């Protein structure tokens, strides 16, 4: 099954010291956000700044998949209508 079929994006693991992870979580919470949202925003911004043509095509594919997944999680709300979706699409952190 694809990400869009399952309604969830796959998990990815990476190593970070617990103190760094905890500090990042506290910083995110103090701004009313969470780690996942901020990490996704960084992935999008970094790819837009440094990605080649293939990376940009993959980015657009990924953003479309995220919008599709989110539209099913919030039925009745048009795809890309949330502030976060518009910010990701427009390259802002929202």
N, C-alpha and C positions, 0 to 999 in steps of 0.2 A: 504494500500500500504506500501511496505517496503521502507527503505531509498534508496536502489539501484533503485527501480522502480520510485521513485519521483525525483531522481537526486539531492537530498538535504539531508543533515544530519539534524536531529531535533535540535531545539533550546533548550538550558538548561539554567535555570535562577539560579543565586546565588547572595547572598548579599555581597556587598563590599562598603565601604564608597566612596563617589564621589571623594574625594581628592586622595584616593589610586588608584581608577580606572583611574583618569586623569593622575596621576604620572606614572602609568604603561603604559598608552598610549603614553606619551611623551618619556619614556625610549625606548619603542618599535620603535617609529618613528625615534629616534636618531640613531638606529641601522639598519634602513631600513627594518623593519619588521612590523607586526601588532599584536594586542592582540590575535586574534584568532589563528594565526600560533604558537605563543609562548605558549598559553594555551594548544593547542593540543600536542606540543612537550613535555610539562611538563607532561601531562597525560600519554603519551607513556613512557617517562623516569621513572616516578614514578612507573608505573605498572611493567615495566621490573625489577626495583630494588626490589620492595616489593610484587609483585603479586604471588599468589599461582598458581597451575597448571590450575585451572579453569579460573583465571584472565588472564593467558597467552593465553589460547585458545580463550577467548573473545577478547583479544587484537589483535591477528592474524586475527580474523574474522572482527574486526573493520577496521584494516589496509587494508584488502582486499576490504571491502566495499568502503572505501575512494578512493582507487585506481580505482575501477570500476566507481564511480561517476565522478572522475576527467577525466577518459579516455573519457567519453561522453561529458564533458565540453570542451575538447580540441581534437576534432576529428583529426585523422591523426597522432597523437603523441602516440607512444606505451605506454601502462600502465607502470607506475613506472619509466618513463624515465627522469622525471624532477629531478633537484638537491634536491628539498624538499622531493619528494617521496623516493628517494634513502636514504636521511638522516634519515627519519622516519623509513624506513625499516631496516637500519643498526644501528639504535640507536644513531645517532649523531644529533646535532641540525642544521647541515648544514652550 
